[in-house]
Amino acid sequence: MKQLATVVAGLAALVLATGTTAFGATKTGPGAVYSLTNSAQGNAVAVYDRAPDGHLLAPRLYPTLGLGNGAGLGSQGGLALTADGATLLAVNPASNTLSAFAVDRNGLRLLDVVSSFGTSPVSVTVRHRVAYVLNGGSLSIHGYTLDAKGLTPIAGSTAALSKTANTPSQIAFARNGVLVVTERGSNTVDAFALDGHSLPAAPREISSVGNAPFGFDFAHGFAVVSDANAGAGNSAATAYSVAADGTLQALGAPVSTGQAAACWLVASTDGRYVFTANAGSGTISTIAVGAKGGLSVIHTTTVSAGLHIVDEAISGDGRFLYVLSDKTGVVYGFAVAADGSLSSLGAVDGLPAGSGALVAR
């Protein structure tokens, strides 16, 4: 196992405090939700087993052997699952590393911990056994191949973001294999086409149509991006086409949510809807996505007025949506109806303040 030479201080205390071993023995149910403690004393993945009706059990913690920053990730995609759900990747922003776990019916098994080849990794994505990490501090990306033993760095894959990039928020693979990166500080979006060796070309940059592009997901092949600040406490979402050469094109003007700080955004499994977590309003907006990228807000669901809700995740079967409050460490669950409306499944606590990232299977 390709682990770092130095074991994170405080790991033993973290394991004892949670009442688990590094490789828990509790049987995983039909699905699970994963988050990060992002603790500066020792980062860990929190695993919430999911019942068939969508309710979550209390989390079990699996140390990453890396460090969080303790203050919130300020990004989307701090965790990533392979399409088959067999491997989980996690960022360690304060130790500049990336952890890989095998996912099995007993929980998680740490495979390795590798350098992020930059500083302050905040987001990671994986497609067809190739992974890329976004380094928020060094404004760069780096790639890896992924197998049963973990991550292997791809030589020559480190690439800088565009020259104007500032405060990157997320990296993710489009369906055609292009890497997309949002940069809320500079109101820009980058796209990297990869060659046959999974090496990135120079980034293609466009100015964001909306203000403060943050989280995004793909629906009907389009990248739907949250615009965190559209002025006057409002926020929005914008759809973009992503060409195979990395060319991005906005498919219309931003569509206002009428809510504050819509930073995080995920798509339903069928691509008909996207959901924004509106941190400033404590609400979730359901936005319908048309076949040509047209967007329209159709539902607004209140989680808790004034609650700072951030990361979101859709279950693998598409039936449930989960959202995290990074101030309280509480994960809220919702059943997703055919019309995109949401009904509450209650909440589960267990994370420290400053936690972040959410992904589900």
N, C-alpha and C positions, 0 to 999 in steps of 0.2 A: 504494500500500500504506500503510495507516494505522499506521505504526510510531511508537513513542515517539521523542521528539526525541533522547534520550540513549542511545547504544549502550553496553551493559554493558561495563565495564572487564574486561579479561581474555578477551574473546570470541575474539580472534585466537589467543591462546595455547591456548585450549581446542581450537579447530579444528585447529591444527597438531599438538597432542598426540595427537589421535585419528587423524590421518592421513586425514581426510576433508575435503571441502568442506561448506559449509552445505547443499548440495543434492547428496547422494551419487549415484553413477552405478551402484551395484550393483543388479541386477535383483531385485525382491522375488519370493519364491516363492509357493506356494499360500496362505500365511498369514504372520502376523507377530505378535510380542509386543512391547509397548511399556512402557517404564518411565521414571522421571525420576531424573537424577543428584542433583537437589536441592542442587547445589553452591552455596555462598555466593559463590564466585568467578565464577559464570556457570552458570545452570541449563541443562540439555539433555535432550532426549528420546533415550533409547536404543532403537534398533530392532533386534530379533532376528528375522531371517528364519527361517521355520519350514519344515522339510522335510515331505514328505507323511506320514512316520511320526511326526511330532511333535517330533523333535529340533530344537534351536535352534542357529543359527550365532552366532559372536561378534558383539556389538552394534556398530552404527555410531551415532555421536552427532550430533544436530542441535540446535544452540543455540536456545534459546527467546527470546533477547534479554531475559531476566529473571533474577532472582536466587532461588535456593533459600535455605533456612535452614541447611543443612548438618547438621541434627540430627534428621532424621526428620520426616515430615509429621504423624504421630499422627492419621491420618484414613484413610478409604476414599474412593476416587473422585477422586484428584488428577489423573487423566486420564479423558477421555471420548471415545468414538468415536460418530459418527453411525451410524444403523442401516444405511446403505449402505456404511459403512466408508470413505467418501470424505474425511471431515474429522476431524481429531484436535484436541482441546482440552487445554491443559495449564495448571496453576496455577503461579504464581511467588510463593511466600508472602512472601519478603523484599523484593520490589519492588512488592507490591500490584497485580499485573497478571495478565492471562490471555492466553495465546498460542494462535493458531489456525494449524493446518497443513493443507495439502492432502495427501492420501495418494495416491500413484500407484505405478506399477510400478518406479520408480527410487528410491523412498524417500519423503521428506517435503519439502514446499516451504512455507516460512513465508509465511503470508498477512498476518497483522498481530498487533500486541500492543496490548491495550487495558487501561484501568484496571479494577480489580475494584470500584471505588466503595465500598471499605471497606478494612480492614486484615487481613493474614494470610489470604489465600484458601487454603483447604485442600481443597476438593472442588468438582467441577463436574459437571453433568448436561445432557443434550441430548435433545430429543424434537421431531420434526416441525419442525426448523429453528428451534426456540426453545431457548436455553440459559440456565441459571441457575448462578451461582457462590455458594458459601457462604464468607463471611468470618468466620474463627474469632476474629479479634481484635476486630472491631467488632460481632460477634454479629448479622450481617445477611446478606441475600441481595440479589442484583441480577440482572436479566434482560437478554438480548440476542436479536436476530434474527440468523440465520446464513445467508449466501449464499456464492457462489463467491469473493467478495472478502474474506470474513472476518466479523467480529463487528460489529454495530451496537447500541449500548446502547439499551434501551427506556426512554424518558422516564417517570419516575414509578414505576419498578419496584423501587427500593430499598425493602426492608421489614425491620423489626427482627424478631428472633426473639421468642418469648414472654418475659415479664418475668423468669421464673425460670430461663431458659436459661443453661447454663454448660458450657463446653468442648464445643462442637458437633463432631461426628465425620464426618457424611456428609450430602449432599443427593442426592436422586434422584427422578426422575419415576416415579410409579405408572403402570400401564397406562391408567388413566382420566384421566391428565394432572394429577393432584394432586401437588404437591411435598411430599416427606416429608423431615424433618430429625431426626436423632438427636442427643441431647445427654447425653453420658455423665457430665459433672460434676454435673448436676442430676437425673439419672434421669428425664428427660422426653423426649417425642417430639412434634414439631410437624408440622402439616400445613397447607399453603396451597392453597386452590382458586384457579385462575386464571380471569379473565373472558375475554370475547371478544377483548380487546386484549392478552392474556397478562400482565395485571397481577394481582398477588396480593391476595386478601382478607386480613383479619386472621388470624393463625395460630390454629388450634385445637390446644390443648395437652392431652396426657394424661400422667399419671404412668406411667413404664415399669413393667410387671409384674416384669420382671427387673432386675438391678442393673447399672448402667453400660452402657446401650445404645450400641452402637458401629456396626459395619458391618451392612449389610443388602442384601437383593436380593429379587426378586419371583418367587414360584412359585405357579402356579395362581391368579394374581391377588392373592395375599396377600403382605404384607411380612413376611419372616422376618428377625428382628433378632438379632444376637449380643449376649448379655449377658456382658460381659467379666469380671465379678467376681461370682460367686454365693456367695462366702465359702469359707474354708478352701482357698484355691488352686484352687477349682472355677470353672467357667463354664457357660453354658447358651445356649439359643436360644428365642425366643418368636415366634409368628405373630400377625399383626394383620390385620384386614380394613380396607380403605381405601375409604370412601364418596366419592361424587363431590363432596360438599360439604366434604370434608376431615375428616369424623368418623372417628376411629380406634377400633377395639375389639379387645381381646386375645381370642384364640380358645382360650385355655387357659393353664395354668400353664407357666412355663419348663421346658424339658426339659434336664436336666443332660448335659453332654458327658463329665463325669468327668475333664476336662483343665483346664489352667491358661491363663487369658488368651485365650479365644476371641474375639479382637477383630474379625477380618476374616471376611466371609461372602459367598460367591457361589453362585448357583443354576445347575444344569444347564440346558441349552437347552430341554429338554422339561419342566422344572419338577418332575420327580420327586424330585430330591435338592437339598440345599444342602450346601456344604462349608465348615467353619470352619477357619481357620488358628489353631492354638492356640500363641500365641507363647511362653507359659511352659513348655510341654511339648515343643515341637518336633514336634508331631503335627498331622494333619489328621483331622477327624471328618466322616464321611458321615452325613447326617441325611435320612431318608426323609420326604417331605411328602405327606400324604394329601389327598384331594380337598376335604376340609372344613377343612384347615389343621392337622390333627393331625401331630405330629412324633415321630420315634423314631430314636435313634442306632443305626446298623446296622454301621458299620465304623470302625475307628481305624487310621490309617496313620502309621507313624513315619517322619519325614523325617530328623531327627538329634536325639538326646536333648540337650536344653538349647539347641538352636539357636533363635534369635529369628526365627521366620518371621512375616511380616506380610501384605502385600497378595497377593491372588489374582486369577486371570483364567481364564475358560473360552474355548477357541477357538471361532470362529464356527460350526464344524461340530459342536461339542459333544463331540468325541472326546478332548480333552486339557485338563488342568488344570495351571496354572503357579502357583508361589508364590515369593515373594521373601524373602530374609534381608537385613534392612536393616543388620545389623552387618557382614556379610561381602561384600555386594554380589553374591551368587550367586542365580541363578534356577534353581529345580528344576522339572522337568517330569514329568508322570504321564499315562499312558493311562487313560481312564475306561471301565470295563466296564459292561455293561448293568445289572448289579446294584449299580452305584455304587461298587464297589471300585476301588482305584487300584494301578497297577504303575509302577515307576520308569522314567523315560527318561533319568536322569542329570541333570547340572547344568552350567551355564555361568556363568563369572564375568565381570567387566568393569565393575562399578559400584562407586563409592566407598561407604564407610560413611556412613550417614545418608540413603541413597537411599530412594525410596518411590514408590508408585503402580504399578499394573499393569493393563493392559488388552490384549485380544487380538482378532484377527479371523481 
